[in-house]
Amino acid sequence: MALLEINNVALRGVSAVVPPKKVSSYDFDFFTHEEADLFVDTVGIKNRYMADDTICASDMCSVAAERLIKDLGWNKEDIGILSFESVTADYRTPPTSCILQDRLSLPSSCMTFDLPMGCCGMLYSIAIVGSMMQTGCVKKSLLLIGDTITRMSSPYDQSRVPLFGDCGTALALEYDENADKIIADFNTLGSGFRSLITPHSGFRHQVTPESFKYEDFGHGIKRAPVHSVIQGMDVFAFAISKPPKSIKSLLDAYHIDKDNDIDYFLFHQANKKIVDTIAKKIKIDQNKVPSNIEEFANTGGASIAMLMVTDIRKEIEHKPLSLLLSAFGLGLTWGTMLLKTNKVIVSDLIIMNEENK
């Protein structure tokens, strides 16, 4: 276990933005109506929001950040760290966080950095930024987490494109000596990196004309090397085996009673079957496992933040909560986090339009 303990840091707020285009599982040309029925029943995804080529993750995160700063009543001059977690950055260089610092009119004294950790992105962001804040040198930070994952897929790949949705989120952390300890466990299985990969995109296999040549793999899968690949069975086996062990290890290490000490278990929204299987393996009450995958699909690293906005907003705004977060994905990586909150500000979910773009 790679255990971390973070003191003196509290979650103050969370916000989320989705693109304007809502797509039903019945809208995809590669599904018959019967196939769409089966997909909805088994995977649990009925709708998702999909960004077009004019919208980047940074656009949605910027809108989410502006709304959250306003709702919190924060002075931008007090923000000392801005992180941007995404696998869909604006450019290969420079870091998108630098661009967002200027776009949000944050002070030049604000430290910025990018993280490309995928589905574990929110947990990594909290752990890294929180660790930097716990001495009190930085009082306030913004964590932006979002992706336009659907733009990474081949439009002809029914094994991947229906699984994902796009969004941008913002989290606000603040130094607070009275805050409850944040506890996290992180793990890596680098040998499985090919299970979730974009073959031609970086410097190992740079983009060439060959990168855009489609190949038909059968079974409704047609893609080019520039498109992302998911090895579904490998990912499923990983997701239902490694995360439950991490959750149990953290609970045991800190003598936490899963039935009485945890208010909600917030799992990365990969798909319904994975979430249900993890919950069953660790024997927890399904009423403590909120899900929004039916309407938003898998939104990558932002999916747990999205759950806070769409499913537990009333509770997280009005009373202290003890939350167990679990995420798993790219790398392969997985992590578990115990996060205690106290009356967090949650902004209204924003659907992006030309006015706020």
Salt bridges, closest charged atoms under 4 A:
GLU5 OE1 - LYS181 NZ 3.15
ASP37 OD2 - HIS33 ND1 3.40
ASP53 OD1 - ARG151 NE 3.56
ASP59 OD1 - ARG103 NH1 2.73
GLU66 OE1 - LYS76 NZ 3.06
ASP78 OD2 - LYS140 NZ 3.99
ASP157 OD2 - ARG223 NH1 3.31
GLU174 OE1 - ARG12 NE 2.64
ASP176 OD2 - ARG12 NH2 2.85
GLU210 OE2 - LYS213 NZ 2.94
ASP259 OD2 - LYS258 NZ 3.86
ASP276 OD2 - LYS272 NZ 2.78
GLU295 OE1 - LYS22 NZ 3.31
GLU317 OE2 - ARG313 NE 3.47
ASP348 OD1 - ARG313 NH1 2.52
